[in-house]
Amino acid sequence: MENDKRRIWRRRGRFAAGATGLVAVCSLGLSGCESVLDVKLPGSVTAETLDNPAMAATINSSVIGDFECAFANYVNSTALLSAEMIHSSGWLEVRIWSQRRITPQESSNLGDCRTTRGFGTYLTLHTARVQAEDARKRFEGWDVANKNSMLATAAAYAGYATALLGEGYCEMVLDGGPIMTPAQVLAVAEDRFGKAIDLAQQAGNSDIVNMARVGRARVRLDLGKTGDAAADAKLVPDGYTKLVTRSAEERSRNNRIWLLNQDTRDITVPPDFRNLRWQGTADSRVRSQFSGGKGFDAETDLWYQLKYTARTTPVTLASWKEAQLIIAEAEGGQTAVQIINELHRRAGLPAFGGGDAAAIQAQVVEERRRELWLEGHRLNDMLRLKIPFLSGVDHTNQPYGPTTCLPLPLVERTGNPNIKG
């Protein structure tokens, strides 16, 4: 029933993704954006139908569905850009992401939720953001049950969609406006998370309170507000985890990392994530296994990642563990050592002995690399912490491109009158 609800909400008409030049008919269900063209879909729910408080629960569920699509794409795409996984594919589309050759003209950046390879980040994230913002505006004018909880949910998911646009892209536009820096976009996300926290507290919705607290701590860390980031993170209770659901119902709902790795064999675990150990003990957080064969390209060794063991395995969006690592990075010193060692204890690893401030911070970064593997963090960590990207040629002797942060799509730049030059 829940997935059916997430498939119901479709609008007839135009949606601006980031600007007036990039438009899409978007499903607020799991099928996502249909096209960058203005078309009408048979069976779409009209905007007039959505102006109905009786649709509130369906709209709320659909907001979640749109974000889950976008997040699955983002995790998969940025895993390749940050070399958490590498290509083992004959498909050019997969190779260019792994080789960081994403240009403003790259069409796969505009893919939708039905793109099972999962490289559509720009359009899907904007779809999730716009639909969440639209839902929030509708809910504000309605007298419906659980109103504050639904307002909080929409604000929290708008915050995450906006945060990922700020973390992953070199520059951005929102709602047809001018060029924004990543910091400006992250500030918008911070505001949305703040609204979500306030509304969720009023509604007594602890799940959304903690989801938004982790999100706000994350963007505050990005913005260099380390004290505020740590303050938010310390309020997240032990054991808290917010998951993005995956399903076997249709390929577009599959766990994309599992799909490309263990079904289509298009991606593989790179050498520096294989057989990771700490002081001789295998690290259970980064498990992999040689398949015994080759990937789809018939030349690259296929290593299975074992974090996601099925097409239905959910993906972590926010967690107490992430919150703890935010505190560790923000405060450093003995606080960081204690946090690292508690995470090690839970993973069955020997303790970290500490060191000077630089050694402790380096270990925090390494803990993030392992603890948050394949959860959509590594690209942002590499960008904000200036971690070097791979250079030279890849394992198939093809050169890496210059892409680090993702470029604004050309169609956005040329079609937006508020972008000059």
Buried (B, 14 or more C-beta within 10 A) or exposed (E): EEBEBBBBBBBBEEBBBBBBBBBBBBBBBBBBBBBBEEBEBEEBBEEEBBEEBEBBBBBBBBBBBBBBBBBBBBBBBBBBBBBBBBBBBEBEBBBBBBBBBBEBEBEBBBBBBBBBBBBBBBBBBBBBBBBBBBBBEBBEEBEBEBBBBBBBBBBBBBBBBBBBBBBBBEBBBBBBEEBBEBEBBBBBBBBBBBBBBBBBBBBEBEBBBBBBBBBBBBBBBBBEBBEBBBBBBBEBEEEBBBEBBBBEEEBBBBBBBBBBBBEBBBBBBBEEBBBBEBEEEBBBBBBBEEBEEBBBBEEBBBBBBBBBEEBBBBBBBBBBBBBBBBBBBBBBEEBBBBBBBBBBEEBEBEEBEBEEEEEBBEBBBBBBBBBBBBBBBBBBBBBBEEEEBBEEEBBBEBEBBEBBBBBBBBBBBEBBEEBEE
